[in-house]
Amino acid sequence: MKKRHVVLIALIALFLSTALFASGKAEATKTEGLDRSKYFITVATGPTSGLYYPIGGAFSSLFQNKLGYKSSAQATGASAENITLIRENRAEMAIAMSDAVAQAYQGFGAYEGKPAASELRALLGLYPNYVQLVTTNRTGITKFTDLKGKRVGVGAPNSGVELNARMMYEAHNMTYADSKVDYLNYGEAIAQLKNNLVDAVFVTSGIPNATIMELGTTAQIVLIPIEGEGLKNLKAKYPFFVEATIPADVYDTKTDVVTATVRNIMIVNENLPEDVAYDLTKGVFENIEDIQASHATAKQHITLENSHLGVDIPFHKGAQRYYQEVGK
């Protein structure tokens, strides 16, 4: 008889715990009248070889597993494609470089003559992208002007990397006509560099970049500095660029290398419901350790304190409401 009671009590306890778990999970999808389960949040990221993909994936996982939204991370061609996806409402959230976003929002540079993307809004600033002009010790390239006559991978057409490459050439009083350019994403271009089919590659990303690290297993990496008059010209015309240094121990280069950085930001469309934008922003910062665990760069840079750095467009009203609540 006692054994039956024990079994019965155990079954009741199991039932109650299951019911409470199910209730808690259902409740997690609702907050202050917002039914999260009704929304699908597509997070547009970048190539699987870069940092956008794992970091964007961490956002998507957080939204689905912690907040109760339906969500997925989408691999893309990065900034330019992501801006288009947001404008056309084919993604709810996307990572993009602030220079590309500024050009689209204001209608200049690569977006000259196109309607200004005034519907773009920011959710938060993320981390700095370093302009990394990569070659190997086999090419003899040591400075930017050595790119004259060389085969250079400049990024996929109109990608954030390629927009950066154009501005770097311009700042050094050069154009693509001075080199033999290949419009390859940097993963493809680094593979070509390994096989001596290109001489240098533009990579704009956080550091360390896994693709460049892999190059270092078969060749001596050389980073070409963006410095001196070229850097001065760049910052004068495009103030969203900031000087920074890539330490020698990042890629085992002979010295530290001076270059330019531009911030990545998380963007949305202004038509994203305000309560959703508020809830997503709040959810990110209340679970920021989930985002920071995705990469060392995220751990170092993605914080509430850095949330406004490099953001050159208006914040979404929902995000603004959260930042006002926390005094940011």
C-alpha positions as CSV (number, residue, x, y, z in Angstrom):
1,M,0.0,0.0,0.0
2,K,2.8,2.4,0.9
3,K,4.5,1.6,-2.4
4,R,1.3,2.6,-4.2
5,H,1.2,5.9,-2.4
6,V,4.8,6.6,-3.3
7,V,4.1,5.9,-6.9
8,L,1.0,8.0,-6.9
9,I,2.7,10.9,-5.3
10,A,5.6,10.7,-7.8
11,L,3.1,10.7,-10.7
12,I,1.3,13.7,-9.3
13,A,4.6,15.5,-8.9
14,L,5.6,14.7,-12.4
15,F,2.2,15.9,-13.7
16,L,2.4,19.2,-11.8
17,S,6.0,19.9,-12.9
18,T,5.1,19.2,-16.5
19,A,2.1,21.4,-16.3
20,L,4.1,24.2,-14.7
21,F,6.8,23.9,-17.3
22,A,4.2,24.0,-20.1
23,S,2.5,27.0,-18.5
24,G,5.8,28.8,-18.0
25,K,6.8,28.2,-21.6
26,A,3.4,29.5,-22.8
27,E,3.8,32.5,-20.6
28,A,7.3,33.2,-22.0
29,T,5.7,33.8,-25.4
30,K,3.5,36.6,-23.9
31,T,4.6,39.8,-22.2
32,E,2.4,42.8,-21.4
33,G,-0.2,41.8,-24.0
34,L,2.4,41.0,-26.7
35,D,2.0,37.5,-28.1
36,R,5.6,36.7,-29.2
37,S,4.6,33.4,-30.8
38,K,2.7,35.3,-33.5
39,Y,6.0,36.9,-34.8
40,F,8.7,35.4,-37.0
41,I,12.0,37.2,-36.7
42,T,14.4,36.6,-39.5
43,V,17.9,37.8,-38.7
44,A,19.9,38.6,-41.9
45,T,23.6,37.9,-41.2
46,G,26.4,37.4,-43.7
47,P,28.6,34.7,-45.2
48,T,29.1,31.7,-43.0
49,S,32.9,32.4,-43.1
50,G,32.5,35.8,-41.3
51,L,31.4,37.0,-37.8
52,Y,28.0,38.2,-38.9
53,Y,26.8,34.6,-39.1
54,P,27.6,33.3,-35.6
55,I,26.7,36.6,-33.9
56,G,23.4,37.0,-35.9
57,G,22.7,33.3,-35.0
58,A,23.1,34.1,-31.3
59,F,20.5,36.8,-31.6
60,S,18.1,34.4,-33.4
61,S,18.7,31.7,-30.8
62,L,18.0,34.1,-28.0
63,F,14.7,35.3,-29.6
64,Q,13.5,31.8,-30.1
65,N,14.8,29.9,-27.1
66,K,14.6,32.6,-24.4
67,L,11.9,35.0,-25.5
68,G,9.5,32.6,-27.4
69,Y,9.6,34.2,-30.8
70,K,9.8,32.1,-34.0
71,S,13.2,33.0,-35.5
72,S,15.9,32.0,-37.8
73,A,19.3,33.3,-38.9
74,Q,19.8,33.8,-42.7
75,A,23.2,33.6,-44.4
76,T,23.5,36.5,-46.9
77,G,26.0,38.6,-48.8
78,A,26.1,41.0,-45.8
79,S,25.6,44.7,-45.6
80,A,24.2,45.7,-49.0
81,E,22.0,42.7,-49.3
82,N,20.8,43.1,-45.7
83,I,19.9,46.7,-46.3
84,T,17.7,45.6,-49.2
85,L,16.1,42.8,-47.2
86,I,15.1,45.2,-44.5
87,R,13.8,47.8,-47.0
88,E,11.7,45.1,-48.8
89,N,10.5,43.6,-45.5
90,R,12.1,40.2,-46.3
91,A,13.9,40.2,-43.0
92,E,12.9,41.8,-39.6
93,M,16.5,42.5,-38.4
94,A,19.9,42.6,-40.0
95,I,23.5,43.4,-39.3
96,A,25.2,46.0,-41.5
97,M,28.2,48.3,-41.5
98,S,27.3,51.8,-40.5
99,D,29.0,53.3,-43.6
100,A,26.8,51.3,-45.9
101,V,23.7,52.2,-43.8
102,A,24.7,55.9,-43.8
103,Q,25.0,55.9,-47.6
104,A,21.7,54.1,-48.1
105,Y,19.9,56.4,-45.6
106,Q,21.2,59.6,-47.1
107,G,21.5,58.5,-50.7
108,F,25.2,59.1,-51.4
109,G,28.2,57.0,-52.4
110,A,27.1,53.6,-53.7
111,Y,23.5,54.8,-53.3
112,E,23.9,58.0,-55.3
113,G,20.9,58.7,-57.4
114,K,18.7,56.1,-55.6
115,P,15.8,56.9,-53.3
116,A,17.1,57.5,-49.7
117,A,16.4,54.6,-47.4
118,S,14.7,56.8,-44.8
119,E,12.8,53.8,-43.4
120,L,15.9,52.3,-41.9
121,R,16.2,52.4,-38.1
122,A,18.8,51.2,-35.6
123,L,18.2,48.8,-32.8
124,L,21.8,48.8,-31.3
125,G,25.4,49.3,-32.2
126,L,27.4,46.1,-32.2
127,Y,31.2,46.0,-32.7
128,P,33.9,47.5,-34.9
129,N,34.9,46.1,-38.3
130,Y,38.5,46.4,-39.1
131,V,39.6,47.1,-42.7
132,Q,42.1,44.3,-43.2
133,L,44.0,44.4,-46.5
134,V,45.5,41.0,-46.6
135,T,48.4,39.5,-48.6
136,T,51.3,37.1,-47.9
137,N,55.1,37.5,-47.8
138,R,55.2,35.9,-51.3
139,T,53.7,39.0,-53.1
140,G,56.2,41.7,-52.0
141,I,53.3,44.1,-51.3
142,T,54.0,46.2,-48.2
143,K,52.0,49.5,-48.8
144,F,48.7,50.5,-50.4
145,T,50.2,52.0,-53.5
146,D,51.9,48.6,-54.2
147,L,48.4,47.5,-55.3
148,K,49.0,49.1,-58.7
149,G,48.9,46.5,-61.4
150,K,48.1,43.7,-58.8
151,R,45.2,41.3,-58.7
152,V,43.0,42.3,-55.8
153,G,39.9,40.7,-54.3
154,V,37.6,43.7,-53.4
155,G,34.5,41.8,-52.2
156,A,31.2,40.9,-53.7
157,P,29.7,43.7,-55.9
158,N,28.2,46.4,-53.7
159,S,28.9,44.4,-50.5
160,G,30.0,46.3,-47.4
161,V,33.6,45.1,-48.0
162,E,33.5,46.3,-51.6
163,L,32.1,49.7,-50.6
164,N,35.0,50.0,-48.2
165,A,37.5,49.0,-50.9
166,R,36.3,51.7,-53.2
167,M,36.7,54.3,-50.4
168,M,40.2,53.0,-49.6
169,Y,41.3,53.4,-53.2
170,E,39.7,56.9,-53.3
171,A,41.5,58.0,-50.2
172,H,44.8,56.9,-51.7
173,N,44.1,58.8,-54.9
174,M,43.7,55.6,-56.8
175,T,40.8,53.8,-58.6
176,Y,40.0,50.2,-59.4
177,A,41.5,50.9,-62.8
178,D,44.9,50.9,-61.1
179,S,44.5,47.2,-60.2
180,K,43.1,44.0,-61.7
181,V,40.1,43.7,-59.4
182,D,38.0,40.5,-58.8
183,Y,34.6,40.9,-57.3
184,L,34.8,37.9,-54.9
185,N,33.5,37.6,-51.4
186,Y,36.5,37.4,-49.0
187,G,36.1,33.7,-48.4
188,E,36.5,33.0,-52.1
189,A,39.3,35.6,-52.5
190,I,41.4,34.2,-49.6
191,A,41.1,30.8,-51.3
192,Q,42.4,32.4,-54.5
193,L,45.2,34.1,-52.5
194,K,46.3,30.7,-51.2
195,N,46.6,29.5,-54.8
196,N,48.4,32.6,-55.9
197,L,45.5,33.6,-58.2
198,V,45.1,37.0,-56.5
199,D,47.8,39.1,-54.7
200,A,45.7,40.9,-52.0
201,V,42.3,40.7,-50.5
202,F,40.1,43.2,-48.7
203,V,38.4,41.8,-45.6
204,T,36.3,44.1,-43.5
205,S,35.3,42.2,-40.3
206,G,35.9,41.9,-36.6
207,I,39.2,40.4,-35.5
208,P,40.4,37.8,-35.6
209,N,38.7,36.7,-38.8
210,A,38.6,32.9,-39.1
211,T,39.3,32.9,-42.9
212,I,42.5,35.0,-42.4
213,M,43.5,32.7,-39.5
214,E,43.1,29.7,-41.9
215,L,45.3,31.5,-44.4
216,G,48.0,31.7,-41.7
217,T,48.2,27.9,-41.6
218,T,49.8,27.7,-45.1
219,A,51.4,31.2,-45.6
220,Q,52.9,34.1,-43.7
221,I,50.2,36.7,-43.3
222,V,51.0,40.3,-44.2
223,L,48.5,43.1,-43.4
224,I,48.9,46.3,-45.4
225,P,48.4,49.4,-43.2
226,I,45.8,52.1,-43.9
227,E,47.8,55.0,-42.5
228,G,49.4,58.4,-43.2
229,E,47.9,60.6,-45.9
230,G,45.5,57.9,-47.0
231,L,44.0,57.5,-43.6
232,K,43.8,61.3,-43.2
233,N,41.9,61.7,-46.5
234,L,39.6,58.8,-45.6
235,K,38.6,60.3,-42.2
236,A,38.2,63.8,-43.6
237,K,35.6,62.7,-46.2
238,Y,34.0,59.8,-44.2
239,P,34.0,60.7,-40.5
240,F,32.4,57.3,-39.6
241,F,35.9,55.8,-40.0
242,V,38.0,55.6,-36.9
243,E,41.7,54.8,-36.7
244,A,42.7,51.6,-34.8
245,T,45.5,49.1,-34.5
246,I,45.5,45.4,-35.2
247,P,48.0,43.9,-32.6
248,A,50.7,41.7,-34.0
249,D,49.6,38.7,-32.0
250,V,46.2,38.6,-33.7
251,Y,47.6,37.0,-36.9
252,D,51.2,36.6,-35.9
253,T,52.4,39.5,-38.0
254,K,55.8,41.0,-37.5
255,T,54.4,44.3,-36.1
256,D,51.1,46.0,-35.1
257,V,49.3,47.4,-38.1
258,V,47.4,50.7,-38.2
259,T,44.1,50.6,-40.1
260,A,40.6,52.1,-40.2
261,T,37.5,50.7,-38.5
262,V,33.8,51.2,-39.1
263,R,31.1,50.1,-36.7
264,N,28.5,47.3,-37.3
265,I,25.0,48.1,-36.3
266,M,21.7,46.1,-36.0
267,I,19.0,47.6,-38.2
268,V,15.3,47.1,-38.6
269,N,12.5,48.8,-40.7
270,E,10.6,51.6,-39.0
271,N,7.4,49.6,-39.6
272,L,8.4,46.9,-37.1
273,P,5.8,47.2,-34.4
274,E,7.0,49.5,-31.6
275,D,6.2,47.0,-28.8
276,V,8.1,44.2,-30.7
277,A,11.2,46.5,-31.2
278,Y,11.0,47.4,-27.5
279,D,10.7,43.8,-26.4
280,L,13.5,42.6,-28.7
281,T,15.9,45.4,-27.5
282,K,15.0,44.7,-23.8
283,G,15.4,41.0,-24.3
284,V,18.9,41.4,-25.9
285,F,20.3,43.4,-23.0
286,E,18.6,41.3,-20.3
287,N,20.3,38.3,-21.8
288,I,23.4,39.9,-23.2
289,E,25.6,37.1,-22.0
290,D,24.0,34.8,-24.7
291,I,25.1,37.3,-27.4
292,Q,28.5,37.8,-25.9
293,A,29.1,34.0,-25.8
294,S,29.0,33.8,-29.6
295,H,32.5,35.3,-30.2
296,A,35.3,37.0,-28.4
297,T,34.5,40.2,-30.4
298,A,30.9,40.2,-29.2
299,K,32.0,39.7,-25.6
300,Q,34.4,42.7,-25.8
301,H,32.2,45.1,-27.7
302,I,28.4,44.3,-27.6
303,T,27.3,46.0,-24.4
304,L,24.6,48.5,-23.3
305,E,27.4,51.1,-22.8
306,N,28.4,50.7,-26.5
307,S,24.9,50.5,-27.9
308,H,25.0,53.9,-29.5
309,L,28.6,53.9,-30.8
310,G,28.8,54.3,-34.6
311,V,25.0,54.6,-35.0
312,D,24.4,57.4,-37.6
313,I,20.7,56.9,-38.2
314,P,17.7,57.3,-35.9
315,F,16.9,54.5,-33.5
316,H,13.5,52.7,-33.7
317,K,10.9,54.2,-31.4
318,G,10.7,50.9,-29.5
319,A,14.4,50.8,-28.9
320,Q,14.4,54.5,-27.9
321,R,11.7,53.6,-25.3
322,Y,13.9,50.9,-23.8
323,Y,17.0,53.2,-23.7
324,Q,15.0,55.9,-22.0
325,E,13.9,53.5,-19.3
326,V,17.5,52.5,-18.5
327,G,18.8,56.0,-18.8
328,K,20.9,55.5,-21.9
